[in-house]
Amino acid sequence: MADFSKAIALILMVALVANLALMTEADDDKEIRVRKHNGKKECIQGWECSWWSVYCCNQTISDVFAVYQFENLFSKRNSPVAHAVGFWDYHSFILAAAMYEPLGFGTTGGKLMQMKEVAAFLAHVGAKTSCGDGVISGGPFAWGLCFNREMSPMQDYCDDFYKYMYPCAPGASYYGRGALPIYWNYNYGAAGDGIKVDLLHHPEYLEQNATIAFQAAIWRWMTPIKKNQPSAHDIFVGNWKPTKNDTLAKRGPTFGTTMNVLYGEYTCGQGDINPMNTIISHYLYYLDLLGVGREQAGPNEELTCAEQEAFNPASSPKNAASS
């Protein structure tokens, strides 16, 4: 089984490299195919939006977010003091994003909403992978994607409560890895199921392959923790309609609520704490760098989750896929 999993991973990596090789040729002549299906217009846009979807009729992420902008956002990631030099790159992000663009990731709404969602997602990524607290050069928000793994983990994050559904693999450690760091065996198992990669037996893939790392993070952004809860994506783009209980809990279709659904009480409902403010600051900084402008982020009450009640109270680490 282990050899089979390794073979599948190798095939995936070869396919990704092959797609990457085709990207440059396809960029200048991206064919847009259109059809009517059940009264709705659906499109395909080459390799980047590769199955019929209403979202593929919009611009793709590579249309609104270019290589130079990625480099601007993460300008210090390959500095000598960074811990993941040479690992993260634009093409890995776009290849991972292409798997979710037909589902609306970065392709919902017009160009403004598309750019805001890319900025919002990457703000979470940048804040969670930054080493900016210990450096000065470039400012504290220029150091996103400094890490691809937890440094000096103190435990293996194996929870036997899930031994029947997601049993820990012999010798595996489930410390934080990835673009939105994943911890614990059950979260590796769930993410692996979601992206069809055996992360339970091979958690190391998240620190060996940047496309898989981005893919797992986008899956987390697009996927609710529980069936009766929204995804961060649906919250941000306005697909989710809050209930009366949500309104009473001060949760709405805002950037602040994306932090709530992703991190719960680790970040939200605790007042103006640093973990929350760091993510907000990255978002505003990224909007400015992308030319959107932080004024498009909305008022502070839409950015914060300081007074929100958590979707999933943090009674145990099982309630947060990343921290």
C-alpha positions, 0 to 999 in steps of 0.5 A, a space after each residue: 500500500 505504501 508503494 502504491 501511495 508513493 506511485 500515485 503521488 509521483 504520478 500527481 507530481 509528474 502531471 503537475 509538472 506537465 501542466 506547468 510546462 503547458 501553462 506558458 504556451 496556453 496563457 496567450 491563447 486561452 480558449 473559452 468554450 461556452 454552452 447552455 445547460 439547464 438554462 444557464 451559461 457554463 464555460 470552460 477555460 483551458 487548463 485553469 477552469 477545466 470543467 463546465 461551470 458558471 464560474 468559468 465564464 468569469 475571468 480566471 485567477 491568473 487573469 486578475 492575479 499575476 506572478 509579479 503580484 505574488 512576488 510582491 505579497 511574499 517578497 521575503 519568502 526566499 530570503 536566507 533567513 526564511 525556513 522554506 527557501 525555494 519551496 513556495 511559488 506562484 505556479 504551484 498556487 495557480 495549479 492548486 487553485 485551478 482545481 477549485 476555480 470551477 467551484 468559485 474559488 477566485 472566480 466568484 463575482 466580478 474582478 473586484 470580488 475575485 481579487 478580494 477573495 485571493 487577498 483574503 485567502 492569502 492573508 490567512 496563509 501569509 499570517 499563518 506562515 510568517 516569520 515577520 515577528 523576529 525580523 525587521 527588513 521589509 516590514 512585518 507583513 512581507 514575510 509570509 510563506 517563510 515556513 512550510 512546517 512547524 519548527 521544533 514540534 513538541 509532540 506528534 499530534 496523534 489522537 487515538 480517539 480517531 484510531 478507527 477512522 483516521 489511525 495514526 500511521 507508524 512513525 508518522 508525525 502530524 505536526 503543523 504543515 502546509 499553507 494553512 497549517 494542518 495539525 493532528 491525524 484526524 485533520 490530515 485524514 480529512 484533508 487527504 480525503 478531500 484532495 484525494 492524496 494520502 496525507 494520513 500515511 504521508 503527512 510529509 507531502 505537505 512540506 515536500 510539494 507546494 502544490 499539494 500544500 496549497 491545494 489542502 489549504 484551498 480545500 480548507 477554505 472551500 469546505 465547511 467543518 460541519 454540514 450545517 456551517 458555511 465555508 470561509 469561501 461562502 462567508 466571504 463571497 456572500 453565498 452564506 445567509 446568516 440565521 437569527 442565531 448567527 446575527 445574535 452571535 455577531 457573525 455575518 458574511 464578513 472577513 472577520 467571520 472567515 477567521 471564526 469558521 477557520 479558527 474559532 475561539 483560538 482567534 475570535 471572541 477574545 477581544 482585540 488579540 494579536 492573532 486576529 489583528 495580524 490576519 486583518 493587517 495582512 489582508 489590508 496590506 495585501 489589498 494595498 499591494 494588489 492595487 485594490 486598496 484597503 478602503 475596499 475591505 469595509 469598516 472595522 466591524 466587518 474585519 474583526 471577530 473580536 466579539 463574535 461567538 465561535 461556530 465551534 467552541 474550542 473545548 479541544 483541539 479537534 475543533 480547529 484544523 489549523 491554528 
